[in-house]
Amino acid sequence: MSLSVPPPTCLQKPLVIPHRCMFGPGPSNVPPRILEAGAKPVIGHMHPETFEVMSDIKSGIQYLFQTRNKVTFAVSGTGHTAMECAIFNAVEPGDCVLTAVNGIWGERATDIAERIGARVNTIAAPPGGYFTNEDIEKALSKHRPAVFFLTQGESSTGVLHPLDGIGQLCHKYDCLFLVDAVASIGGTPLYMDQQEIDILYTGSQKVLNAPPGTAPISFSERACQKIFSRRTKPLSFFLDLSWLANYWGCDDKPARLYHHTGPVTSYYSLRESLAVLAEEGLEKSWKRHQAAAEYFHEGLESMGLKLFVKEKRARLPTVTTIVAPHGYDWKEITGYIMKTHNLEISGGLGPSAGLVLRVGLMGSNSNKANVDMVLAAVRDALKHCHKSKV
């Protein structure tokens, strides 16, 4: 036999990737220190040096999450993988799940839970809105779910959801509290243990400024008791918590068994991103993100633009949603800014599609100099993009 498919000519050209200012809702720019960490030599995923890096990552996540949970690690995959890991392990077919839907992530959690045969009920808030603890307790009392899902940082709408008191309500009704903090953690206060969160996850590519592909996650003792006493095996072998807890050394067993080939160079990057955060300190990071967001919001309003989330305390400091300027095509604005300023901002997603522009200022990207850069780009776009007379 002979080869029927020739070598592709495209692969005979050098790889060229432009540098861009990544001010969309993620991924964010990766600082040189973290890029350099990911370029270190590949070693085996079961080598003791890799296990040491994984141990550093666990400690860093415990600091980031403010938890002492033993079962704390990073899933090999993006935030969606962590969402599935949480739901696949905590939910069995027939379990009742309650999801809070005020954006796309509540919608996706609902979809995932339904796919594995859960009985899913939802509470819904309009885009830009959130739930009171009274709303949540009423739904918990009515549906008596095994798991309640809530997004802290709803990046599709720019809402920062308050968490205080919700974990206590969930436990009053014998329910696990599952929180998506992909777009928020590191940029706004969160205390997993004190706020009685049972399962919490995030992604590497937001405030942590690491490349996409690893997703920190943590499970409380209460969550582990339910998961490890399941009647059925989790739907996914790849995301089975009993295997993952062993691979990450979270189960106190004398030996770690091969489960999957971990992305070792991504672990290097994640480890370094957690080190950067630890060096700055969580409280300083929270304050810096809040100050940059407020400065940005003031600049937008001084230009006559409106913020999508009306309540100041409900605005997510890492992702700002701007009401799409009247008379403009939002796609023309984002396209002009990319072409002219080499800067990414994005439109809406899910329930906010067509309604907003979204700007992410996360991790090292969150500072006043970058805010000024974005404001100048938006001002320039409004000056040069076509505006209808309507």
C-alpha positions in Angstrom: 0.0 0.0 0.0 1.0 3.6 -0.5 0.1 6.8 1.2 -3.0 8.4 -0.2 -2.9 11.6 1.9 0.1 13.8 1.4 1.8 15.9 4.2 -0.4 19.0 4.6 1.3 22.1 3.2 0.0 24.2 6.1 2.2 22.3 8.5 5.2 23.2 6.5 4.8 26.8 7.5 6.1 28.1 10.9 3.5 28.5 13.7 2.7 32.2 14.2 0.4 33.4 17.0 -0.3 37.1 17.5 -0.1 38.8 20.8 -3.5 40.3 21.8 -4.8 42.1 24.8 -7.3 39.6 26.1 -10.1 41.6 27.8 -13.0 39.4 27.1 -14.6 37.1 29.7 -11.7 34.6 29.4 -9.2 33.4 28.7 -7.1 36.2 30.0 -3.5 37.0 29.1 -0.9 34.6 30.6 2.1 36.5 32.2 5.6 35.4 31.1 6.4 33.8 34.4 3.5 31.4 34.0 4.2 30.8 30.3 7.8 29.9 31.2 6.7 27.5 33.8 4.6 25.6 31.2 7.6 25.3 29.0 9.6 23.2 31.5 10.6 19.6 30.6 7.9 17.0 30.4 8.3 14.2 33.0 6.1 11.3 33.8 2.6 11.9 35.3 3.4 9.3 38.0 6.9 10.6 38.9 7.5 11.8 42.4 8.4 15.2 41.1 5.0 15.5 39.4 3.3 14.4 42.7 5.2 17.2 44.5 3.9 19.8 41.9 0.4 18.3 42.4 0.8 18.7 46.2 1.7 22.3 45.8 -1.4 22.8 43.6 -3.6 21.3 46.3 -2.2 23.6 48.9 -2.7 26.6 46.5 -6.3 25.7 45.8 -7.0 25.3 49.5 -5.7 28.8 50.0 -7.6 30.2 47.0 -10.9 28.5 48.1 -10.2 29.1 51.8 -10.8 25.5 52.7 -9.2 22.7 54.6 -11.0 20.0 52.5 -8.7 17.0 51.9 -10.4 16.2 48.6 -9.1 19.2 46.7 -7.4 19.0 43.3 -7.5 20.1 39.7 -9.5 18.3 37.0 -7.8 17.7 33.7 -10.0 19.9 31.6 -11.7 23.3 31.6 -14.4 24.7 33.9 -17.1 22.7 32.0 -15.2 19.5 33.0 -15.3 20.5 36.6 -19.0 21.3 36.4 -19.5 17.7 35.0 -17.2 16.3 37.7 -19.3 17.9 40.4 -22.6 16.9 39.0 -21.7 13.4 37.8 -20.3 12.5 41.3 -22.8 14.3 43.5 -26.0 13.3 41.6 -27.5 9.9 41.0 -30.3 9.1 38.5 -33.6 10.0 40.2 -32.0 12.5 42.6 -33.7 15.9 42.9 -31.5 18.8 41.8 -32.4 22.5 42.2 -30.6 25.0 40.0 -30.6 28.7 40.2 -30.8 30.1 36.7 -29.8 33.8 36.2 -27.5 33.2 33.2 -26.0 30.6 30.9 -24.2 28.6 33.6 -27.4 27.7 35.5 -28.8 26.7 32.2 -25.9 24.4 31.5 -25.9 22.8 35.0 -29.6 22.1 34.4 -28.9 20.4 31.1 -26.0 18.3 32.5 -28.1 17.1 35.5 -31.0 16.2 33.2 -28.7 14.2 31.0 -27.8 11.9 33.8 -31.5 11.3 34.8 -31.9 13.7 37.7 -35.2 15.3 38.5 -34.3 19.0 38.0 -36.2 22.0 39.3 -35.2 25.5 38.6 -35.6 29.0 40.1 -35.2 31.8 37.5 -34.2 35.4 37.7 -34.1 37.8 34.8 -30.7 38.5 33.2 -28.9 40.9 35.5 -30.8 39.8 38.5 -30.1 37.4 41.4 -32.0 35.6 44.2 -32.7 36.5 47.8 -32.1 34.0 50.5 -35.9 34.0 51.0 -36.3 32.9 47.3 -33.8 30.1 47.8 -35.3 28.8 51.1 -38.7 28.8 49.6 -37.5 26.6 46.7 -35.5 24.3 49.0 -38.5 23.8 51.3 -40.7 23.0 48.3 -38.4 20.7 46.3 -36.2 19.2 49.0 -33.3 18.7 46.5 -30.2 16.6 47.1 -28.0 19.3 45.5 -28.5 23.0 45.0 -26.5 24.7 42.2 -25.6 28.4 42.1 -23.1 30.5 40.1 -21.3 33.1 42.1 -19.8 35.0 39.1 -22.3 34.8 36.3 -20.1 35.9 33.4 -22.9 35.9 30.8 -24.7 38.7 32.7 -22.0 40.3 34.9 -23.8 39.4 38.2 -21.9 38.7 41.4 -24.3 36.6 43.5 -24.2 36.9 47.3 -23.4 33.7 49.1 -23.7 34.4 52.8 -26.3 32.2 54.5 -27.1 30.0 51.6 -24.9 27.1 52.7 -26.6 27.1 56.1 -30.0 27.0 54.4 -29.0 24.1 52.2 -27.8 22.1 55.3 -31.0 23.0 57.1 -32.8 21.1 54.3 -30.2 18.3 54.1 -28.9 19.5 50.7 -25.4 19.9 49.2 -24.4 23.4 48.1 -22.6 23.4 44.8 -21.1 26.7 43.6 -19.6 27.7 40.2 -16.9 30.3 40.8 -15.1 30.1 37.4 -15.4 33.8 36.7 -15.2 35.1 40.2 -12.8 33.4 42.5 -9.5 35.3 43.2 -11.2 38.5 42.2 -13.9 38.7 44.9 -14.3 37.4 48.4 -15.2 33.7 48.8 -14.8 31.5 51.9 -15.6 27.9 51.1 -15.6 26.5 54.7 -17.0 29.5 56.5 -19.8 29.8 53.9 -20.5 26.1 54.1 -20.1 25.4 50.4 -19.9 21.6 49.7 -18.6 21.6 46.2 -16.7 24.5 44.6 -14.9 24.7 41.3 -13.2 27.2 39.0 -11.1 27.3 35.8 -7.4 28.1 35.3 -7.8 30.7 32.6 -9.6 33.5 34.4 -8.2 35.3 37.5 -5.4 32.7 37.8 -4.1 33.8 34.3 -3.0 30.3 33.4 -3.7 28.6 30.1 -7.1 26.9 29.8 -7.1 23.2 30.6 -7.1 22.7 34.4 -10.0 23.2 36.7 -9.5 23.5 40.5 -12.3 21.7 42.5 -12.9 20.8 46.2 -15.4 18.6 48.0 -16.5 18.9 51.6 -16.7 15.9 54.0 -20.4 16.1 53.7 -20.2 15.9 49.9 -17.7 13.0 50.1 -20.0 11.0 52.4 -22.8 11.2 49.9 -20.5 10.5 46.9 -18.7 7.6 48.4 -21.9 5.9 49.5 -23.6 6.1 46.1 -25.8 3.2 45.0 -24.5 3.5 41.4 -21.2 4.3 39.9 -20.7 7.8 38.4 -21.6 8.0 34.8 -18.1 9.0 33.8 -15.0 6.9 34.5 -12.8 9.8 33.7 -14.4 12.0 36.3 -15.0 9.4 39.0 -14.1 11.0 42.2 -12.8 7.8 43.9 -10.2 7.5 41.1 -9.3 11.2 41.0 -9.0 11.4 44.8 -6.5 8.5 44.6 -4.5 9.9 41.7 -4.2 13.3 43.6 -3.3 11.6 46.9 -6.4 12.8 48.7 -7.6 9.4 50.0 -4.8 8.4 52.4 -4.2 5.1 50.5 -0.6 3.9 50.5 -0.3 3.9 46.7 -1.6 6.0 43.8 -3.0 4.0 40.9 -2.8 5.0 37.2 -6.1 6.6 36.2 -5.2 8.9 33.3 -2.2 10.8 32.0 -2.3 14.1 33.7 -1.4 17.2 31.7 1.9 17.7 33.5 3.0 20.9 31.8 -0.4 22.4 32.5 0.2 21.5 36.1 3.4 23.5 36.1 1.5 26.6 34.8 -1.3 26.2 37.3 1.1 25.7 40.2 2.9 28.9 39.2 -0.3 30.9 38.8 -1.3 29.9 42.3 2.1 30.9 43.6 1.7 34.4 42.0 -1.7 34.8 43.8 -0.3 33.6 47.1 2.6 36.1 46.8 0.2 39.0 46.2 -2.3 37.7 48.8 -6.0 37.1 48.4 -7.2 40.2 50.1 -5.0 42.4 48.1 -6.2 40.7 44.9 -9.8 41.2 45.9 -9.3 44.9 46.6 -7.3 45.4 43.3 -10.1 43.9 41.2 -12.8 45.9 43.0 -10.9 49.1 42.6 -10.2 48.5 38.9 -13.9 47.6 38.3 -15.2 50.7 40.0 -12.7 52.9 38.1 -13.9 51.2 34.8 -17.5 51.7 35.7 -17.0 55.4 36.4 -15.2 55.8 33.1 -18.0 54.0 31.1 -20.7 56.1 32.8 -18.8 59.3 32.1 -19.0 58.4 28.4 -22.7 58.1 28.6 -22.8 54.3 28.6 -25.0 52.2 30.9 -24.1 49.2 33.0 -26.3 46.2 32.6 -26.3 45.3 36.3 -28.0 48.2 38.0 -27.2 47.4 41.6 -23.6 48.3 42.4 -23.1 45.5 45.0 -24.3 42.9 42.4 -21.7 43.8 39.8 -19.1 41.2 39.2 -15.7 42.9 39.4 -14.0 40.5 37.0 -16.5 40.7 34.1 -18.4 43.9 33.3 -21.5 43.9 31.2 -22.2 47.1 29.3 -25.7 47.8 27.8 -25.1 47.6 24.0 -24.9 51.2 22.8 -28.2 52.2 21.2 -28.0 52.6 17.4 -24.8 50.6 17.0 -24.1 47.0 15.9 -22.3 45.4 18.8 -20.5 43.1 16.4 -19.1 46.1 14.5 -17.8 47.6 17.8 -16.0 44.4 18.9 -14.6 43.8 15.4 -13.4 47.4 15.1 -11.7 47.2 18.5 -10.0 44.0 17.6 -8.8 45.2 14.2 -7.7 48.7 15.3 -6.5 48.1 18.9 -5.6 44.4 18.9 -7.9 44.1 21.9 -10.6 41.5 22.6 -13.9 42.4 24.2 -17.0 40.3 23.5 -20.7 40.4 23.1 -23.3 38.8 25.3 -23.8 35.0 25.8 -26.9 33.0 26.3 -29.6 35.2 27.9 -27.5 38.4 27.4 -26.8 37.7 23.6 -27.3 40.9 21.6 -27.9 42.9 24.8 -24.5 43.7 26.1 -20.8 44.1 25.6 -18.6 42.1 28.0 -15.2 43.2 29.3 -13.0 41.0 31.5 -10.3 42.4 33.7 -8.9 39.4 35.5 -5.7 38.6 37.4 -2.7 40.7 36.1 -5.0 42.3 33.6 -7.0 44.0 36.3 -5.4 47.4 36.7 -6.0 51.1 35.9 -3.7 51.2 32.9 -5.6 48.5 31.2 -8.9 50.1 32.1 -7.7 53.3 30.4 -6.7 51.2 27.4 -10.2 49.7 27.1 -11.9 53.0 27.7 -9.9 54.6 24.9 -10.7 51.7 22.5 -14.4 51.9 23.3 -14.4 55.7 22.9 -12.6 55.3 19.5 -15.1 52.6 18.3 -18.1 54.8 19.2 -16.5 57.6 17.2 -15.8 55.5 14.1 -18.4 52.8 13.9 -21.7 53.3 12.1 -24.5 54.6 14.1 -28.1 54.4 12.8 -30.3 57.4 12.9 -33.1 55.5 14.7 
